[in-house]
Amino acid sequence: MSQTIAVIGLGYIGLPTAATLAGHGLNIIGVDVSDRHVHAVNAGEVPFVEPDLATHVAGAVTKGLLSAQKDTPKADVYIIAVPTPFAEGHNADLTYIDAATDGIIPHLEGGELIILESTSPPGATQHLADRITAARPELTTNEDSESNVDVAHCPERVLPGRVMVELVENDRIVGGLTPRAAERARDLYSTFCRGEIHLTDAITAEMAKLTENSFRDVNIAFANELSIIAERLGIDVFELIELANKHPRVNILQPGPGVGGHCIAVDPWFIVSSVPEQAQLIRTAREVNDSKPEYVIEKVLSHVQNVSEPKIAVLGLAFKPDIDDMRESPAVHITSELATRVPHATILAVEPNVHELPSALADAPNIELTELEEALAKADVVALLVDHREFKAMEMEALRGLPTVDTRGAWRSR
């Protein structure tokens, strides 16, 4: 008898996971609160940009293996892939996980497998299990019995823009509240995962994902701090890093306007909030990266301080190149702040991967979503915030000798 798998949350991780499982012959029901996402999936379409995802979704829907709805169904396996944003004080907001769990609880009979994929602070998987047993005391989540519900954590480890490749090829970490829960989750992921699947307990799996992204964040902070130091000393930081990286044991990352995305910009704070006295280096790295947008804003404003009604072109709103994902994007923050601080300016926002401004910018009267050519023709200063392929390929003559703030080093060698 075939299993029914419900994937709760059809966003940047949930939908690729659902499509991949369906592509391997499993019956998948996707659940999302967004009418737009539900309608898109049922039409065999995708509601956001991710290479190759559209082909997988269309194929799975055509074969009748993937559908979407707003209500949580009865299923044998539940995969929760919902957001975990900030709450006050950089703590994790588990509201979406709680809501997903509450939707599952009425359907449980014992024997189900629940996998939390959402990036979570240490203890979130146990929190989910405790919520189940509080509402349904006849069920258990920590022993082998007919009334047991197996609960595991399997954090995603993919890079936006390469999700459909890395979802299959990357190693996975699976942490169970019990060994059986981990083994059941491993068996599910082994249907499509070519990488090695490593078993551990739930809290270690949670911490592993946070550790991976904190490691990246600390190293990016070094590059961002170095970029400010280099400019103060009159040094091209991109050349400096290129030369330093000639050393066989040095691999400095590239600086930028800050750090974005729902992982690296968020996850380190979950460690800090869990053990605030011990996570000193991780906290400092976050503060360095969170402060970098302000440095970029001041550089842009320095070029228009004597212009009465400046036109500022900002190139890129996404948090990384060649995608439309703007979660925690420093480019969005910079654009918003420029519009607020210089209300008499016109901010010409160029983002080739979207057709409308994000909600964080949509209400600003002086921000316009603009085509690249028009923005360059009108601008008094140009800030390159994201090195999309369109910006790296543009002819430098189009800048007309305009002052530029190139936060990505994309134009330095041209």
Buried (B, 14 or more C-beta within 10 A) or exposed (E): EEEBBBBBBBBBBBBBBBBBBBBEEBBBBBBBBBEEBBEBBBEBEBBBBBBEBBBBBBBBBEEEBBBBBEEBBBBBBBBBBBBBBBEEEBBBEBEBBBBBBEBBBEEBEBEBBBBBBBBBBBBBBBBBBBBBBEEBEEBBBBEEEEBBBBBBBBBBBBEBBBBBEBBBEBEBBBBBBBEBBBBBBBEBBEEBBEBEBBBBBBBBBBBBBBBBBBBBBBBBBBBBBBBBEBEEEEEBBBEBBEEEEEEEEEEBBBBBBBBBBBBBBBBBBBBBBBEEEEBEEBBBBBEBBBBBBBBBBEBBBEBBEEBEEBBBBBBBBBBBBBBBBBBBBBBBBBBBBBBEEBEEBBBBBBBBBBEEBBEBBEEBEBBBBBEBEEBBBBBBBBBBBBBBEBBBEBEEEEBEEEBBBBBBBBBEEE
